[in-house]
Amino acid sequence: MNDRIHNFSAGPSALPTAVMQEMQEGLLSYRGSGMSVMEMSHRGDLFMGIIEEARTRIKRLYGLSDDYEVLFVHGGASLQFAMIPMNFIGEGQIAEYIETGTWSTKAIAEARIQNKGVRVAASSGDREFCYIPKVSDISADAPFVHMTTNNTVRGTQWHDLPDTGGVPLIADMSSDILSRPLDVSPFGMIYGGAQKNMGPSGTAVVILRRDMVEKIPQTLPTMLSYRTYVDKESMFNTPATFPIYAISLVTKWLEETMGGLAAVEAVNKRKAGALYTLIDEDDFYCGTADKASRSLMNVTFRLKDRELEPLFVEQSLASGLAGLKGHKSVGGIRASIYNAVSEASVAALCEFMNDFRRKHR
Ligand SMILES: Cc1ncc(COP(=O)(O)O)c(C=O)c1O
């Protein structure tokens, strides 16, 4: 596999090479069936086994009790931004949203489009979302508090959950889902687009606490109600079969090769630690997030001489390191180091960064 690049793309992102090889082996004939997973009925035993495996492995990785449903929902994370207010903000209710950058802002906008009651409970917009804000004064009447656990664009991440006084948290975990162990008890719902830590884009994994289902109005269009996905086990219509297959393989890899989420977190800490240590050595590179809020998934930084940034991106690509250009809205450099990005890839990036610094200091 010498032609695989070191892939630091923010999403869609690197998948484990072993998972890609397993997909390749079964591409034309999955388990001797003579068919690809893409070609088989979603109601047949083979696919039913795949979706059940994906569900079970996610439940096991997070230690979820039977109080939680694992759903596969179309439309990626962005459709969840629209579905959450439809499903969970009732007449006269005001939901609390925490604003920590691009994706949280989009989630808020989707609730406002629907004329739903929304309050921004805390924001880090005063300093370009470079930190995780303190949260207080959550209304006990709020149906939920919405947060984005990892802010892909700004490179910040929550390291402790906010105190919501028992109001259920709904969390967009698109860019750090399954990257560390989690106490799920404060969460009414967790969701994430698959394309960073789980598989191909277009599908979201939704983990929903059963008591949330009771709050869903009966009047929603069928496909926009989470109740449909619960009642029909994510098979009201044809689910995204191949992405779900990929999720089953990635979660198998997380359990069997990586050894579970505590082990995954330890690797993720080592990878991020290596990059942040290098960045902090002098002022050639400069991290954009406050140290206490730094993300283990998206390492964002600038070069002191910003005019060197295009050269950094160009030369990194020439050295076999892809996807390092920062999000178009903020510029700079971003190394996305999700679960499937190996320590060897991070070491290659560190070597390049040291070398670049030596030449351009
Ligand atoms: C934190 C976060 N939320 C939501 C999204 C949007 O995901 P999707 O493209 O699946 O709608 C992204 C995509 O990068 C993201 O990083």
The ligand as an SDF file (V2000), in Angstrom:
LIG
                    3D

 16 16  0  0  0  0  0  0  0  0999 V2000
  -18.9240   19.3450   13.8020 C   0  0  0  0  0  0  0  0  0  0  0  0
  -19.5900   19.1740   12.4760 C   0  0  0  0  0  0  0  0  0  0  0  0
  -20.9320   19.1740   12.4110 N   0  0  0  0  0  0  0  0  0  0  0  0
  -21.5680   19.0200   11.2430 C   0  0  0  0  0  0  0  0  0  0  0  0
  -20.9040   18.8730   10.0660 C   0  0  0  0  0  0  0  0  0  0  0  0
  -21.6660   18.7190    8.7790 C   0  0  0  0  0  0  0  0  0  0  0  0
  -21.7270   17.3890    8.4440 O   0  0  0  0  0  0  0  0  0  0  0  0
  -22.4880   16.8810    7.1360 P   0  0  0  0  0  0  0  0  0  0  0  0
  -21.6800   17.3260    5.9820 O   0  0  0  0  0  0  0  0  0  0  0  0
  -22.5540   15.4090    7.3460 O   0  0  0  0  0  0  0  0  0  0  0  0
  -23.8420   17.5020    7.1290 O   0  0  0  0  0  0  0  0  0  0  0  0
  -19.5000   18.8560   10.0750 C   0  0  0  0  0  0  0  0  0  0  0  0
  -18.7620   18.6710    8.8060 C   0  0  0  0  0  0  0  0  0  0  0  0
  -17.6010   18.8940    8.6710 O   0  0  0  0  0  0  0  0  0  0  0  0
  -18.8410   19.0270   11.3160 C   0  0  0  0  0  0  0  0  0  0  0  0
  -17.5030   19.0380   11.3600 O   0  0  0  0  0  0  0  0  0  0  0  0
  1  2  1  0
  2  3  1  0
  2 15  2  0
  3  4  2  0
  4  5  1  0
  5  6  1  0
  5 12  2  0
  6  7  1  0
  7  8  1  0
  8  9  2  0
  8 10  1  0
  8 11  1  0
 12 13  1  0
 12 15  1  0
 13 14  2  0
 15 16  1  0
M  END
$$$$
